[in-house]
């Protein structure tokens, strides 16, 4: 190993040790007890079965939260959905977030090499003769420091020839240390889907700044009733802002959020869409997130799962190579598919199903009852049969 590399590793180790000792000193026995108490409060709130719509529970624990995924994972493949969601990284800040009110907000995707960022283990600023920027973050002014799940991005404050703001450095984890030239910078800090932009001036020596999010968290679940849960593998939530743009659309903040996931958000009111399956079981609600608090909400669906079978007689073997159409009583198409045992989630109500097999059509009417998952058998004998309950 070259002498410069050895020296850099030694400096990083000393900085890490300083940060660890300082963190322990800040926490102390009272801090440890407070963290344990907060964990117990969160566990109690989760076990108490909180009612729907914006019930406040406990402070949001500092923890990494996945960001929305670009593609929509399959609701029929819970393992794939979890992997796609957990592997997502924090999205680039929007222009509005980055520009901090009326400043222009354009950014370059390239990170310049002259300003390497630190990591969560970098620690407090080191040599006072160096020009360093040390950043920390809290959810509220009197809350604890966030030690993981943060994404830091440092931008120049002037637009380059391409009409963008240069991305100078990035860091992920907890607090971060950046070695920068003296000057003015925009620092965007993201925690889950909460974000804040800070404009600051870096002078020769050490510059420290604590970012305070005006943020809380939201935890969503769905059910048919207080006593009938849903198949969580088939439930996803989308989180939108409440304002509409010029095209009459809401801003999408998080997509395909799984039930029980804690999502940090800036304080405010959000429009939540709960999707059960992929057909017509969609429920919407407006929920408010308070700063420094965890909001739990359960959204109730008036729907059930139905499985279709074409049989020769009651309880017979399902006939393969069957195409299906589900219609409303007025004849409007609800969903189409094929297979021997297709399963769909439908809103409660009356429907007509049409089965097509070997050039012949068979149909029957059926009704969906909330929370009552059902097999709907269509008989080739007379094209009509009653639903058989599976649960």
C-alpha positions in Angstrom: 0.0 0.0 0.0 1.3 3.5 -0.9 2.2 6.0 1.8 -0.7 8.4 0.8 -3.2 5.5 1.0 -2.0 4.5 4.4 -2.2 8.1 5.6 -5.8 8.3 4.3 -6.9 5.1 6.1 -5.3 6.3 9.4 -7.1 9.7 9.1 -10.4 7.9 8.4 -10.0 5.6 11.4 -9.2 8.5 13.8 -12.2 10.5 12.5 -14.5 7.4 13.0 -13.3 6.9 16.5 -13.9 10.6 17.4 -17.5 10.4 16.0 -18.2 7.2 18.0 -17.0 8.7 21.3 -19.0 11.9 20.7 -22.2 9.9 19.8 -21.9 7.9 23.1 -21.4 11.1 25.0 -24.4 12.7 23.5 -26.6 9.7 24.1 -25.7 8.7 27.7 -27.9 6.5 29.9 -30.9 8.8 29.5 -30.6 8.7 25.8 -30.4 4.9 25.7 -33.5 4.7 28.0 -35.4 7.1 25.7 -34.6 5.0 22.6 -35.8 1.8 24.4 -39.0 3.6 25.6 -39.7 4.9 22.0 -39.4 1.3 20.7 -41.9 0.0 23.3 -44.4 2.7 22.5 -44.2 1.9 18.8 -44.7 -1.9 19.5 -47.7 -1.1 21.7 -49.3 1.1 19.1 -48.9 -1.5 16.4 -50.5 -4.3 18.5 -53.5 -2.2 19.6 -55.3 -2.3 16.2 -55.5 1.4 15.5 -58.6 2.6 13.6 -58.6 4.0 10.2 -57.6 7.5 9.1 -54.9 9.5 10.7 -54.6 8.3 14.3 -51.4 9.6 15.9 -49.2 7.1 17.6 -45.6 7.6 18.4 -42.4 9.3 17.2 -41.1 7.8 13.9 -38.0 5.7 14.6 -34.9 6.7 12.6 -34.6 3.9 10.0 -33.9 3.5 6.3 -37.1 3.5 4.2 -37.2 2.3 0.6 -38.3 4.8 -2.1 -40.9 4.1 -4.8 -39.9 1.7 -7.6 -39.9 2.6 -11.3 -41.8 -0.4 -12.4 -45.0 -1.9 -10.9 -44.1 -5.3 -9.3 -46.6 -8.1 -9.6 -49.2 -8.3 -6.8 -49.4 -12.0 -7.6 -45.7 -12.5 -6.7 -45.2 -11.2 -3.1 -41.6 -12.3 -3.1 -40.8 -10.4 -6.3 -42.7 -7.4 -5.0 -40.7 -7.2 -1.8 -37.4 -7.6 -3.6 -38.3 -4.8 -6.1 -39.4 -2.5 -3.4 -36.5 -3.1 -1.0 -33.9 -2.8 -3.7 -35.1 0.7 -4.7 -32.9 3.7 -3.9 -33.8 7.3 -3.0 -35.0 9.2 -6.0 -33.4 12.4 -7.3 -35.1 15.4 -5.7 -37.6 17.2 -7.8 -36.9 20.7 -9.2 -39.2 22.3 -6.6 -37.4 20.6 -3.7 -33.9 21.4 -5.0 -34.6 25.0 -5.9 -35.8 26.0 -2.4 -38.5 28.4 -3.3 -37.8 30.7 -6.3 -34.2 29.7 -7.1 -33.6 27.9 -10.4 -33.6 24.1 -9.9 -31.7 22.2 -12.6 -29.1 19.5 -11.8 -26.4 17.5 -13.5 -26.3 13.7 -13.1 -22.5 13.7 -13.0 -20.6 13.8 -9.7 -17.4 15.9 -9.9 -14.3 14.0 -8.6 -12.8 16.9 -6.7 -15.2 16.8 -3.8 -15.5 13.2 -2.5 -18.2 12.7 0.2 -18.0 11.0 3.5 -20.1 8.2 4.8 -22.1 7.5 7.9 -18.8 6.4 9.6 -16.9 9.5 8.6 -17.4 11.2 12.0 -17.0 14.8 13.0 -14.9 17.3 11.1 -11.2 16.5 11.4 -8.3 18.9 10.7 -9.4 22.5 11.2 -7.0 23.6 8.5 -9.0 21.6 5.9 -12.3 23.0 4.4 -14.9 20.6 5.5 -18.7 20.6 5.7 -20.3 18.4 8.5 -24.0 17.7 8.1 -26.5 16.1 10.6 -30.3 15.8 10.5 -33.3 15.5 12.9 -37.0 14.9 12.3 -37.9 17.7 14.7 -35.9 20.4 16.5 -35.8 18.5 19.8 -35.7 15.0 18.2 -32.7 12.7 18.2 -30.1 12.7 15.4 -31.0 10.4 12.5 -28.3 7.8 12.2 -29.3 5.9 9.1 -31.5 6.1 6.0 -30.4 9.6 4.9 -29.3 10.5 1.4 -27.3 13.7 1.0 -26.7 15.5 -2.3 -24.5 18.6 -2.6 -25.1 20.9 -5.6 -23.5 24.1 -6.9 -25.6 27.2 -6.6 -25.0 28.4 -10.1 -26.2 27.1 -13.4 -23.5 25.7 -15.8 -23.3 26.0 -19.5 -25.8 23.1 -20.0 -28.4 25.0 -17.9 -28.0 22.7 -14.9 -26.7 22.7 -11.4 -23.6 20.5 -10.9 -24.0 17.6 -8.5 -20.8 18.0 -6.4 -21.0 15.1 -4.0 -23.3 12.5 -2.5 -23.4 10.5 0.7 -25.8 7.9 2.3 -26.3 6.8 5.9 -26.4 9.1 8.9 -24.4 12.3 9.4 -21.9 13.1 6.6 -18.7 15.0 6.0 -17.8 16.7 2.7 -14.5 18.2 1.7 -15.4 21.2 -0.5 -13.9 24.3 -1.9 -15.0 27.5 0.0 -18.2 28.8 -1.5 -22.0 28.6 -1.6 -23.8 25.3 -2.1 -27.3 23.7 -2.1 -27.5 20.6 0.1 -30.6 18.4 -0.5 -31.3 15.9 2.3 -33.7 13.1 1.8 -35.2 10.7 4.4 -37.5 8.3 2.8 -39.9 10.6 0.9 -39.3 13.6 3.2 -36.8 16.1 1.8 -35.4 19.5 2.5 -33.0 21.8 0.7 -30.5 24.0 2.5 -28.5 26.8 1.0 -25.2 27.4 3.0 -21.9 29.1 2.7 -18.7 27.0 3.3 -15.7 28.9 4.8 -12.1 27.9 5.3 -12.0 25.5 8.2 -15.0 23.6 9.6 -18.6 24.3 8.8 -21.3 22.3 10.7 -25.0 22.3 10.1 -28.0 20.4 11.4 -30.9 19.9 9.1 -34.4 19.7 10.7 -37.1 18.0 8.7 -40.7 19.1 9.3 -41.6 15.5 8.8 -43.4 12.5 10.3 -44.2 9.0 9.1 -47.2 7.0 7.9 -48.0 3.3 8.2 -50.8 1.9 6.2 -52.9 -1.3 6.4 -56.1 -2.6 4.7 -58.9 -4.9 5.9 -62.5 -5.8 5.1 -63.5 -5.1 8.6 -62.0 -5.1 12.1 -62.3 -8.9 12.2 -61.5 -9.8 8.6 -58.0 -9.1 7.3 -57.0 -9.0 3.7 -54.4 -11.0 1.8 -51.6 -8.4 2.2 -49.7 -9.8 -0.7 -52.4 -8.4 -3.0 -52.6 -5.0 -1.4 -50.5 -2.0 -2.4 -50.8 1.7 -1.6 -50.0 4.8 -3.7 -49.3 8.1 -1.9 -50.1 11.3 -3.7 -50.1 15.0 -2.9 -53.4 16.7 -2.5 -52.9 19.5 -5.1 -53.6 19.1 -8.8 -51.4 20.3 -11.6 -52.5 22.0 -14.8 -53.5 18.6 -16.3 -55.7 17.8 -13.3 -53.3 15.2 -11.9 -51.9 14.7 -8.4 -48.2 14.4 -7.8 -47.2 10.8 -7.2 -44.9 10.6 -4.1 -44.7 6.9 -3.4 -45.9 3.9 -5.4 -46.5 0.2 -4.5 -46.1 0.7 -0.8 -46.6 -2.6 1.0 -48.9 -2.8 4.1 -47.1 -2.2 7.4 -44.2 -0.2 5.8 -43.3 3.0 7.7 -42.8 5.8 5.1 -41.2 9.1 6.2 -43.0 12.1 4.7 -43.0 15.8 5.0 -45.7 17.0 7.4 -49.0 17.6 5.5 -52.1 16.0 4.1 -51.7 13.2 1.5 -54.1 11.4 -0.8 -53.9 7.6 -0.4 -55.0 5.0 -2.9 -55.4 1.5 -1.6 -55.4 -1.2 -4.4 -56.6 -4.7 -3.6 -55.9 -6.9 -6.6 -55.8 -5.5 -10.1 -59.4 -5.1 -11.2 -61.8 -2.7 -9.5 -61.2 -2.8 -5.7 -59.7 0.6 -5.1 -60.4 2.8 -2.1 -59.2 6.4 -1.6 -58.6 8.5 1.6 -57.0 11.7 2.6 -54.7 11.3 5.7 -52.7 14.0 7.5 -49.1 13.4 8.7 -47.9 15.4 11.8 -44.3 16.3 12.3 -42.4 13.9 14.6 -45.3 11.5 14.8 -46.2 8.1 13.3 -49.7 8.1 11.7 -51.3 4.7 11.4 -54.3 4.2 9.2 -56.3 1.1 8.1 -58.3 1.5 4.9 -61.3 -0.9 4.6 -62.2 -2.6 1.3 -65.7 -3.8 0.3 -64.4 -6.7 -1.8 -63.5 -10.4 -2.0 -61.5 -12.9 -4.0 -63.3 -15.1 -6.5 -62.0 -18.2 -8.3 -63.6 -19.3 -11.6 -64.0 -22.9 -12.8 -65.7 -24.4 -15.8 -66.9 -27.9 -14.8 -69.2 -30.5 -16.2 -71.0 -31.0 -12.9 -70.7 -29.7 -9.3 -67.3 -30.5 -7.8 -65.9 -31.8 -11.0 -62.5 -31.2 -12.5 -61.9 -27.7 -14.0 -61.8 -27.7 -17.7 -58.5 -26.3 -19.1 -58.1 -23.9 -22.1 -61.0 -21.7 -21.0 -61.3 -18.0 -21.7 -63.2 -15.8 -19.2 -65.1 -12.5 -19.3 -66.6 -10.8 -16.2 -69.3 -8.3 -16.9 -71.4 -5.9 -14.9 -75.2 -6.3 -14.9 -75.4 -3.7 -17.6 -72.9 -5.6 -19.8 -69.8 -3.5 -19.3 -66.5 -5.5 -19.2 -64.8 -5.7 -15.9 -61.9 -8.1 -16.6 -60.9 -10.8 -19.0 -58.5 -13.7 -18.6 -57.9 -17.4 -19.3 -56.9 -20.5 -17.5 -58.5 -23.3 -15.5 -58.5 -21.5 -12.1 -58.2 -17.7 -12.6 -58.6 -15.7 -9.4 -59.7 -12.1 -9.3 -60.5 -9.5 -6.5 -63.8 -7.8 -7.2 -65.8 -5.1 -5.4 -69.0 -6.4 -3.7 -71.9 -6.5 -6.1 -73.6 -8.5 -8.9 -71.7 -9.8 -12.0 -72.1 -12.1 -15.0 -69.3 -14.4 -16.0 -69.0 -15.9 -19.5 -66.8 -18.9 -20.2 -65.6 -19.8 -23.7 -64.3 -23.2 -24.4 -63.9 -25.1 -27.8 -66.2 -22.6 -29.5 -69.0 -22.8 -27.0 -70.2 -20.2 -24.5 -71.4 -20.8 -20.9 -72.6 -18.1 -18.6 -74.0 -17.5 -15.2 -74.8 -14.7 -12.7 -73.1 -14.5 -9.3 -72.7 -12.1 -6.4 -69.6 -11.0 -4.5 -70.0 -10.6 -0.7 -67.3 -8.6 1.2 -64.8 -10.8 3.0 -66.3 -14.0 1.6 -63.8 -15.6 -0.8 -65.7 -17.8 -3.2 -65.3 -20.4 -6.0 -67.7 -19.7 -8.8 -68.4 -22.8 -10.9 -69.9 -22.6 -14.3 -71.4 -25.9 -15.4 -71.4 -27.0 -19.0 -74.7 -28.8 -18.3 -76.9 -25.8 -17.9 -74.4 -22.9 -17.7 -75.6 -22.0 -14.2 -74.4 -22.9 -10.7 -74.2 -21.5 -7.2 -70.9 -20.2 -5.7 -69.1 -22.6 -3.4 -67.5 -20.9 -0.4 -63.8 -21.6 0.1 -63.4 -19.8 3.4 
